[in-house]
Every structure is written in structure tokens, then in C-alpha cells.
């Protein structure tokens, strides 16, 4: 059970130089933006612009804070991403431009190398208790919004997350999530597809 504290997330420039992202997790630990197996990050978007290109990468994007992000996709379609949207999945090489509709936003981004890792992203509101089973290679639980989230494991270990903190688990063991008030939780599951 490893707690990743939001205050310790390293800030790195976007690949295209258009902004700053805070890195929650990357593998291998010494990987760059060109050779990672997987990367999870939180980015602040303060202006319109193009997405960085990541050939060979599968991506999912969620909005954490702000009104909406309007995305112009390569096929000409437009997607409106807000706090209630399902995770948007797209290929890292796709040409996408973004436009802010009502001021700055913060987004949550999951990237995995295609053919090497499979990603699953779940976003839900919790007010009470929820069981979470995992036999995943990597399980990350992020408190996306709310004051506090308590997490306990089957072996009795427990922890508390504050806003944008995350729990990283790499064991097949069940979790119980508890909150006394409504919180938003994002669960990311990563599993290797091949030796790659």
C-alpha cells in the first residue's frame, strides 16, 4: 500500500511545450515522455491549443475541475468534456485541438503503450462504503474531489487520502472505500498484455 501525495507530484512540461502537467505515476520510474509503458498525470489547461502527439499510445481523459473542455477531433467531430462525461478514449497520435468554454480546467490523463498495457478507468461518486476487488497488476485509486477518503485492505492495513492523493496497489487484495460525505473517486486498472 503506497500513498502518492498530491503535493509531491513532480511538475513537467507538456510534450509540445504548451503547459505543465503534474505526474502522478510513470513506469519505468526513469522513463521519459518518449519511452514510458504507462503514465498517469493531472494537467491544468489555461488556454486553447493542440494536444501533444503520442504515437503508439492509448489515452483516456477526464475533467477534474472547471466547466468544460471542447475538443475538435481529427474526423471533424467535436466533443464536450465536463465533470459528468465518461472517460474519453482516443489514440495518442490523433490530431486534437482543445478550446476552453468557460475558463481554465484541470484534467486527468491515463496513457498506456499500445500492445503492452491495457487500461480501464472508472469514475464514480461515493457517499458511504464500497468494496473494490483487484487482481490487477497496477491499481490506482485517486480522490478526485472531496475532503477525505478512507481505504482499508483485507489484511487490516488502512489509509486516508486527501484531495488528489492516490493509493497505488500492486497486490491481488480487496479494498473497502469509505466516505462520510460525497466524494469523487477515479479507479485506474493497468494490466500487461505482453512482454512487449
N, C-alpha and C positions, 0 to 999 in steps of 0.2 A: 504494500500500500504506500504509494508515493504521492505526496501533495505537491502540486505545482501552483505556486503563489503568483497571482497576477502582478504583484509589484516587482517580481523578479523576471518577468518575460523580457528577453532581450529585444530591443528595437533595431530593425534592419530596414534599409531602403527597399522599395519595390524594385523588382527586376527591371522595370522600364524607367526607374528613377522618378516616378510621379508622386511618390508619397512614402509613408513609413508604415510598417507593419510590426506588430509585436508577436514574436514567435512563441507559441505555447509548447510545441513539440516538433522535433525533427529526427529522422533516422536515415543513415547512421548519425550519431551525435556531431561528427565533424563534417557533415555533408554541406554542400553549397546549394544555391538555388538551381544549379545545373545538374546535380547528380544525386539528389535525395531519393529514398524509397517512398517515404511519406512525410508530409509536413502539415501541421495544423497551426493556424495563426488567426489573429484578430487585427483588423485594419481600420483606421479612421480615414474616411473619404470626405475631403473638404471641397473638392472641385470636380467639375466634369472632366472626362478623359477616357483614354483607351485602357483596356485591361492589358496586363503583361501577358506575353505568349509563353506557354509551357508545352512544347511539343512532347507527345508521348505521355502526358499526364491527364488523369481523370480528376475533375474538380466537382465539389459541391459548395454552394454558397448560401448563407442565411443572413438575415439582417438582425443585428442585436439591438441597436438603438437608432433613433431617427425615424422620420416619417416614411420615406420610400426612396428606392434607387431604381431608376428607369434604365433598362438595358436594351440596347439595339444589337440584335444578333446578326450573324453573318448572312442568314437567309432573308433578312429584311424585317423579320418579326420583332416586336417589342414586348418585353416582359417587365411587369411592375413588381419589384421585390419589396415587401414590407414585413413587419414583425409577425404577421399571420400567414405568410406564404410558406408553402412546403419548400424543403431544400431544393435549390435549383442545381441540377446536374448538367455538366457540359464538358466538352473536350478542351484541354488546355491550349491547343493550337487554334481554337476558333477565334475569329476576329470579333471582339465585343467592345462596344463603347458604352460608357455609363454617363447618366445625367441625373443630377440631384433635383428633386421636385420641390422640396421644402427645407433646404438647409442640410448641413453635414449629417453623415450617418456613420455607424460602426458596423462592420460585417465580420462574420465568422467563416473561415475558409478551410476546407479539408482537401488535400491533394495527395494522390497516390500514383505511383508509376504504373502505367497500364501493362497488364500481363504479369505483374509481380505482386501487387496487393489489391484486394477487394475492400471497398469501403461501404459502410452502412451508417447513415446519420438519422437520428431520431430526435425530435424536438417536441417537448410537452410541458404542460403546466402541472405542478404538483401542489396539493394542499392536503397534507395527511401523510400516508405511507404507501410505498410501492416497492414490490420485490423486483429485483433485476438479476437475471441469471446470465452467466457468461462462461463460455468455453473458448472465447476469442483470444487470439494471440495478443492483441492490444485492445484494452477497453479504457476509454477516457470519458469521465463524467464531468461536465462543466456546469457550474452555476451561472447561467447566462444573465439572470436578473433576479433580484430579491435579496433579502437581508442575510439569510443563512440556510445552509442545507446540512443535515446530519446524515452520515453514511456509516453503517455498521456492516461487518462481514460475518460470515457463518462461524469463523474462528474466534469471534468476540472482539476483534480489533475495531476501533471506530475513529472517526474524524469529523471535523466540521469545516465546511467550505464557506468562504465569504464571496462577495460578488466577483465573478470572472475567475475565481480559483478553479482548479480542476483536480480530480483524482485520477491517477494513472495506475492501472492494474494489468498485470501480465500473468495472472493465475486463473485457473478454472475454479472460481469460487463465487457463491451467491452473495448479493448485496441487498441491504434494505435501505431505502432512501426515506428520510422523514423531514417534514417541514410543518411548522405550526401556523404558517401563513403561506399564501400563494407565491410560488417561485417558478421561474422558468428554467428548465433543465435541458441540456443537449447531451446526448449519448452518442459517442462515435465508436464503432467497432471496426477494427482493421485485421485482416487475415491474409497471410501469404498464399499466393496462388501457385508459385513455383520457385525454384531456387534462383531463377531469373539471372 
